[in-house]
Amino acid sequence: MEKISGLVNGEAFLKIESLNAGYGKMEILHDFNLQVGKGHSLCMIGPNGAGKSTVLHSIFGVTKIFQEILSLILETVINQLLK
């Protein structure tokens, strides 16, 4: 996590700490952490069932959040994407 934090160059545009999320009673993500800097791109790769879509669904409020600290800087960007 420290190496990723160093890439943010200041305050993160999107920061997720200790995210536990899933669907219904099934918890898919356990203690997930992520930081993305403003103007940076992110590519998530992994096998089927690894939780890539669950991360995105959690950011957009589709999944059940069991525990998380989610910070969105410039939250209006996400709101505009949902329109």
N, C-alpha and C positions, 0 to 999 in steps of 0.2 A: 504493500500500500504506500510506503514511503517513496518508492521510485515513481509511482503514478502521481502522487501529490506534487512531486518536483516538476512534472510536466505541465501543471496547471498554470504556472507563472502568475501567482497572486491568488485571488479569490476564485473559487470554482463557479462556473455557470450552472452546473448540475452536480449536486453532491448527495450521495446516498450512503448512509451509515447503518450498519446492523439491520438490514432489511430482512424480515422473515415474512414471506407472502406465499399465497397459493390460491386454490380454488376450493370452495366449500370447507370441509374439515381437513383437506389434504394440503400440507405445507410443502411447497416445492423449493423455495429459496430459504437458505439458512445462513444468517449472519453475512449477507451480501453487502459489499462495499464498492463504491464507484465514484470517481471524480472526473468531470470533463470540463476543460477550460473553454472560455469564450473563443469562438472561431475554430475550435478543434473538431475533428471528426472522430467517430468511434466505430469500430467494426467488432462485433461479437461473433466468435466462431466456436463451434463445439458440436458434439454429436446430438442426434435427436433426443429430446427429453432432458437436456442439460439445464434448461431454464432460460434460454435466450428470449423467447417470446414472453415469458412470465416477467422478466425484468421490464420490458417495454410496456406490458399491460399494467404493471404496478405503477409506473410513472404516470400513465394516463388514467389510473383509477379503476381499472377493470377487475383487478384481483382483490381478494380479501387480504388486507394487511394485518398481520398478527403483531408485528412490532417493527418500528422503523423511526429513523430520523431522516427526513427527506427535505432538502433545501433546494429550492429553485430560485436562482437569482434571475431577475427579469421574467417573472412568472407570466407576464402578458404574452410572451412568445409562445408558450405552450397553449395558452387560451386561444390564440389566433390560429394555431394548428388544428385545434378541435372544431373550429367554426366551419 
